[in-house]
Amino acid sequence: MKKPQKKQLLFGLVIIVVIIITTTTAVLFSQYQASIQPADIKKTKVDSQKTVVEKKSDDAMKKAYEGDAAGGAAELDAAIAATNDSNEKYIFYSRKATLLYNSQDLPGALAAALKAYEFKKSSDSAALVGQFSRESGNTTQAIEYYKKAIELIDKADPYWDEDSVYYKAIVAELEGGKQ
């Protein structure tokens, strides 16, 4: 049997030292990260409210998905009646509009979208009304709300210019086809 040469022993020793140093560094780094993270992350009241709003909305959407669109809409109506927060009402009405639209109730979806717009005048809520108006054949109202969507576009949004071009194209198309 042949004895290992000095080079092989030295190489093996270097590998073992590197492994020990790497393992020690990894353990120390993970302990350091654990020590700098907050021990107790507290949720704010807004976060907990958002969770409740999302849960109520999700429950209603699930009910509609399972075939009870009227029950889902009723759950959203109850949630709307139970809150005085205009942002929550906006969310519930927007979800109701989507639920009714997906259930082929375009008039109900349009009414809910109009209520959502009352609570939050934004380019998204105006465009939703515009879309439902367009699909229901109310070209005049569709043009009006797409123009509002253009006015309400948030210039801080990275896609504001694309949205503006898109809404303007829809308005031009609707105005061109208007009798």
Wavefront OBJ file of the C-alpha trace (Angstrom):
o trace
v 0.000 0.000 0.000
v 1.264 3.367 -0.990
v 1.508 6.231 1.543
v -0.220 9.510 0.630
v 2.135 12.183 -0.485
v 2.518 15.500 1.286
v 0.683 17.326 -1.522
v -2.366 15.085 -1.186
v -2.460 15.459 2.590
v -2.065 19.211 2.340
v -4.804 19.412 -0.304
v -7.177 17.324 1.835
v -6.419 19.476 4.875
v -7.154 22.661 2.904
v -10.500 21.262 1.740
v -11.479 20.340 5.306
v -10.514 23.813 6.565
v -12.552 25.481 3.767
v -15.597 23.345 4.629
v -15.310 24.217 8.326
v -14.916 27.934 7.588
v -17.865 27.916 5.154
v -20.128 26.074 7.597
v -19.159 28.353 10.478
v -19.756 31.449 8.343
v -23.181 30.199 7.250
v -24.254 29.469 10.835
v -23.016 32.830 12.108
v -24.667 34.683 9.219
v -28.030 32.997 9.830
v -27.795 33.844 13.542
v -26.981 37.445 12.643
v -29.982 37.677 10.309
v -32.258 36.240 12.987
v -30.979 38.792 15.502
v -31.637 41.830 13.285
v -35.200 40.863 12.331
v -37.996 42.165 14.544
v -39.100 39.599 17.053
v -42.748 40.573 16.857
v -44.208 41.997 13.684
v -47.465 43.654 14.593
v -50.228 44.057 12.052
v -51.768 47.443 11.805
v -55.477 48.046 11.981
v -55.539 48.733 8.241
v -53.972 45.343 7.491
v -56.531 43.510 9.626
v -59.393 45.458 8.025
v -58.061 44.644 4.600
v -57.995 40.983 5.510
v -61.633 41.106 6.621
v -62.644 42.901 3.416
v -60.769 40.406 1.280
v -62.245 37.453 3.190
v -65.795 38.709 2.785
v -65.210 39.389 -0.911
v -63.560 36.032 -1.474
v -66.394 34.207 0.303
v -68.954 35.924 -1.913
v -66.963 35.189 -5.067
v -66.603 31.547 -4.024
v -70.344 31.258 -3.527
v -70.913 32.701 -7.006
v -68.316 30.383 -8.495
v -70.138 27.436 -6.949
v -73.288 28.485 -8.817
v -75.023 30.827 -6.380
v -74.392 34.245 -7.925
v -77.433 35.726 -6.184
v -76.142 34.464 -2.833
v -72.704 35.926 -3.515
v -74.228 39.268 -4.476
v -76.357 39.166 -1.322
v -73.237 38.578 0.801
v -71.588 41.597 -0.807
v -74.729 43.679 -0.234
v -74.644 42.701 3.455
v -70.968 43.656 3.643
v -71.743 47.001 1.988
v -74.535 47.682 4.480
v -72.268 46.742 7.398
v -69.551 49.294 6.653
v -69.287 53.069 6.615
v -65.828 53.100 5.055
v -65.993 54.468 1.508
v -62.942 52.499 0.372
v -64.479 49.243 1.606
v -67.744 50.106 -0.160
v -65.766 50.746 -3.338
v -64.082 47.342 -3.064
v -67.346 45.531 -2.362
v -69.183 47.262 -5.214
v -66.304 46.548 -7.602
v -66.329 42.890 -6.621
v -70.103 42.796 -6.977
v -69.828 44.302 -10.470
v -67.308 41.627 -11.438
v -69.399 38.859 -9.896
v -72.548 39.966 -11.721
v -70.702 40.486 -14.989
v -69.239 36.979 -14.806
v -72.761 35.700 -14.101
v -74.039 37.324 -17.326
v -75.999 40.028 -15.437
v -74.758 43.056 -17.384
v -77.402 45.526 -16.099
v -76.642 44.553 -12.490
v -72.903 44.735 -13.156
v -73.276 48.224 -14.644
v -75.311 49.428 -11.655
v -72.701 48.064 -9.222
v -69.861 49.611 -11.254
v -71.616 52.998 -11.144
v -71.899 52.704 -7.332
v -68.200 51.759 -7.108
v -67.360 54.875 -9.139
v -69.383 57.020 -6.697
v -67.180 55.828 -3.834
v -63.844 56.073 -5.631
v -63.439 58.219 -8.670
v -60.427 56.666 -10.381
v -59.466 55.807 -13.930
v -60.045 52.121 -13.187
v -63.550 52.603 -11.810
v -64.478 54.957 -14.662
v -63.117 52.525 -17.255
v -65.128 49.694 -15.707
v -68.308 51.737 -16.093
v -67.224 52.583 -19.630
v -66.674 48.920 -20.477
v -70.030 47.781 -19.097
v -71.819 50.724 -20.751
v -70.201 49.876 -24.066
v -71.178 46.219 -23.803
v -74.751 47.118 -22.879
v -75.012 49.352 -25.951
v -75.046 52.706 -24.141
v -72.416 54.386 -26.319
v -72.997 57.882 -24.940
v -72.392 56.756 -21.359
v -69.403 54.645 -22.433
v -67.769 57.665 -24.103
v -68.476 59.830 -21.048
v -66.840 57.372 -18.640
v -63.865 56.570 -20.846
v -63.216 60.329 -21.055
v -63.425 60.471 -17.261
v -60.964 57.570 -17.097
v -58.524 59.581 -19.228
v -58.876 62.617 -16.932
v -58.391 60.516 -13.798
v -55.273 58.627 -14.886
v -52.591 58.823 -12.219
v -49.434 60.199 -13.842
v -47.352 58.408 -11.183
v -48.505 55.067 -12.592
v -45.764 53.682 -14.858
v -48.377 52.673 -17.447
v -50.300 55.950 -17.472
v -49.322 56.764 -21.046
v -50.362 53.341 -22.318
v -53.696 53.601 -20.503
v -54.248 57.052 -21.949
v -53.588 55.878 -25.497
v -55.836 52.850 -24.968
v -58.782 54.836 -23.578
v -58.423 57.511 -26.278
v -58.528 54.803 -28.947
v -61.738 53.404 -27.474
v -63.305 56.873 -27.351
v -62.308 57.505 -30.975
v -63.761 54.145 -32.009
v -67.014 54.804 -30.134
v -67.318 58.345 -31.460
v -66.627 57.114 -34.988
v -69.373 54.514 -34.748
v -71.815 56.786 -32.948
v -74.909 57.677 -34.948
l 1 2 3 4 5 6 7 8 9 10 11 12 13 14 15 16 17 18 19 20 21 22 23 24 25 26 27 28 29 30 31 32 33 34 35 36 37 38 39 40 41 42 43 44 45 46 47 48 49 50 51 52 53 54 55 56 57 58 59 60 61 62 63 64 65 66 67 68 69 70 71 72 73 74 75 76 77 78 79 80 81 82 83 84 85 86 87 88 89 90 91 92 93 94 95 96 97 98 99 100 101 102 103 104 105 106 107 108 109 110 111 112 113 114 115 116 117 118 119 120 121 122 123 124 125 126 127 128 129 130 131 132 133 134 135 136 137 138 139 140 141 142 143 144 145 146 147 148 149 150 151 152 153 154 155 156 157 158 159 160 161 162 163 164 165 166 167 168 169 170 171 172 173 174 175 176 177 178 179
